[in-house]
C-alpha cells in the first residue's frame, strides 16, 4: 500500500513539473500577437524593454536541436518579421536574441523559445544588464498594457 502511495506521489510530481506555459491556451491567448502554421509570437509578460517578445514553435519541443527544419525556418522568419514591426513602431534598430538549452544554462521553461529584446540606440549596456539581472523582480504588465503592445505588434507584423 505504501508503495502504491509513493507511485501516485511520483506521478503527481511529474504532472506538477511538466506544466508548460507555452502550451497553455489561457496564457497563449493573453500574450499572443501572432500565430501561423507552426509558430507563435508572444509579448513578454515581464518585458525587459518595450517590444520584448518570445518566439516559440507550436509543438512542445524542449531543445533547439529537436526542431524540424520547417519549424526552425518559421521561427526565424517570425523573428525577422517581429524585428521589422518593432523597428517600424518603436524605432528600435538593434536587438538581442536569447535562447537557452538546458537547466544548466538557466532554461526555466522547457519549451524552445527565443527572447527577442529590442535595444534603443542610446540605451546603455549597464542599464540593460541591470534590467536583465533584476528580471525576476520586474512587475508584470497589466491587462491594458499587454493589450496595447499586442495590438501594436499584431497590426504591424
C-alpha positions as CSV (number, residue, x, y, z in Angstrom):
1,X,0.0,0.0,0.0
2,X,2.8,2.4,0.9
3,X,4.5,1.5,-2.5
4,X,1.3,2.5,-4.4
5,X,1.1,5.8,-2.5
6,X,4.7,6.5,-3.4
7,X,4.0,5.8,-7.1
8,X,1.0,8.1,-7.1
9,X,3.1,10.8,-5.4
10,X,5.8,10.5,-8.1
11,X,3.2,10.7,-10.9
12,X,1.7,13.8,-9.4
13,X,5.1,15.4,-9.1
14,X,5.8,14.7,-12.7
15,X,2.5,16.4,-13.6
16,X,3.3,19.4,-11.5
17,X,6.8,19.7,-13.0
18,X,5.6,19.2,-16.6
19,X,3.4,22.3,-16.8
20,X,4.3,24.3,-19.8
21,X,3.0,27.9,-20.0
22,X,3.6,27.9,-23.8
23,X,1.2,25.0,-24.2
24,X,-1.5,26.7,-22.0
25,X,-4.3,28.2,-24.1
26,X,-5.1,30.8,-21.5
27,X,-1.6,32.1,-21.4
28,X,-1.2,32.0,-25.2
29,X,-4.5,33.9,-25.7
30,X,-3.3,36.6,-23.2
31,X,0.1,37.2,-24.7
32,X,-0.2,36.2,-28.4
33,X,0.4,38.8,-31.1
34,X,1.0,36.3,-34.0
35,X,0.2,32.8,-34.9
36,X,0.8,31.0,-38.2
37,X,1.5,27.4,-39.2
38,X,3.7,26.1,-36.5
39,X,5.0,29.2,-34.8
40,X,3.6,31.7,-32.3
41,X,4.8,35.2,-31.2
42,X,4.1,36.2,-27.6
43,X,4.6,39.5,-25.8
44,X,6.7,39.0,-22.7
45,X,4.5,39.4,-19.6
46,X,7.5,40.9,-17.8
47,X,9.4,42.7,-20.6
48,X,12.9,43.9,-20.1
49,X,12.2,46.6,-22.7
50,X,9.1,47.6,-24.7
51,X,8.7,45.1,-27.5
52,X,10.4,42.2,-25.7
53,X,8.8,39.2,-27.4
54,X,9.0,35.4,-27.2
55,X,9.0,33.4,-30.4
56,X,8.1,29.7,-30.0
57,X,7.2,26.7,-32.0
58,X,3.6,25.5,-31.5
59,X,4.8,21.9,-31.0
60,X,6.2,21.3,-27.5
61,X,9.9,20.7,-28.0
62,X,12.4,21.1,-25.2
63,X,15.6,21.6,-27.1
64,X,16.5,23.6,-30.2
65,X,18.2,20.7,-32.0
66,X,14.9,18.8,-31.9
67,X,13.0,21.3,-34.0
68,X,12.3,20.3,-37.6
69,X,13.9,22.3,-40.4
70,X,10.5,23.7,-41.2
71,X,9.9,24.8,-37.6
72,X,13.3,26.4,-37.4
73,X,12.7,28.3,-40.6
74,X,9.3,29.5,-39.4
75,X,10.8,30.6,-36.0
76,X,13.5,32.6,-37.7
77,X,11.0,34.1,-40.2
78,X,8.9,35.3,-37.3
79,X,11.9,36.8,-35.5
80,X,12.6,38.7,-38.7
81,X,9.0,39.9,-39.1
82,X,8.9,40.8,-35.4
83,X,12.1,42.9,-35.8
84,X,10.6,44.7,-38.8
85,X,7.4,45.5,-36.8
86,X,9.4,46.7,-33.8
87,X,11.6,48.9,-36.0
88,X,8.6,50.4,-37.6
89,X,6.5,51.2,-34.4
90,X,9.1,51.6,-31.7
91,X,12.1,52.8,-33.8
92,X,14.5,50.2,-32.4
93,X,17.3,49.3,-34.8
94,X,19.2,46.7,-32.7
95,X,18.1,43.7,-30.7
96,X,19.3,40.8,-28.7
97,X,18.2,37.2,-29.2
98,X,18.5,34.8,-26.2
99,X,17.8,31.1,-26.4
100,X,18.8,28.7,-23.6
101,X,19.1,24.9,-23.9
102,X,19.1,23.0,-20.6
103,X,18.7,23.8,-16.9
104,X,22.5,24.1,-16.5
105,X,22.4,27.4,-18.5
106,X,19.2,28.7,-16.8
107,X,16.4,27.4,-19.0
108,X,13.3,27.7,-16.8
109,X,10.6,26.9,-19.4
110,X,11.4,23.7,-21.1
111,X,9.8,24.6,-24.5
112,X,12.1,26.0,-27.1
113,X,11.7,29.8,-27.2
114,X,13.7,32.8,-28.3
115,X,13.6,36.1,-26.4
116,X,13.7,39.0,-28.9
117,X,14.7,42.1,-26.9
118,X,14.9,45.3,-28.8
119,X,17.5,47.9,-27.9
120,X,17.5,51.7,-28.3
121,X,20.4,53.3,-30.0
122,X,21.1,55.4,-26.8
123,X,20.4,52.6,-24.3
124,X,23.3,51.9,-22.0
125,X,24.7,48.4,-21.6
126,X,24.8,48.9,-17.9
127,X,21.1,49.8,-17.8
128,X,20.3,46.7,-19.8
129,X,22.5,44.5,-17.6
130,X,20.7,45.9,-14.5
131,X,17.3,45.1,-16.0
132,X,18.5,41.6,-17.0
133,X,19.8,40.8,-13.5
134,X,16.7,42.1,-11.8
135,X,14.3,40.4,-14.2
136,X,12.8,38.1,-11.6
137,X,11.6,41.1,-9.6
138,X,10.1,43.0,-12.5
139,X,6.5,44.0,-12.5
140,X,4.1,42.1,-14.8
141,X,2.3,44.0,-17.5
142,X,-1.3,44.7,-16.5
143,X,-4.0,43.6,-19.0
144,X,-4.3,47.0,-20.6
145,X,-0.5,47.3,-21.2
146,X,-0.5,43.7,-22.6
147,X,-3.4,44.5,-24.9
148,X,-1.7,47.7,-26.1
149,X,1.6,46.0,-27.1
150,X,-0.2,43.0,-28.6
151,X,-2.2,45.3,-30.8
152,X,0.8,47.4,-31.8
153,X,2.8,44.3,-32.9
154,X,-0.1,42.3,-34.5
155,X,-1.2,45.3,-36.6
156,X,2.3,45.8,-37.9
157,X,3.6,42.3,-38.4
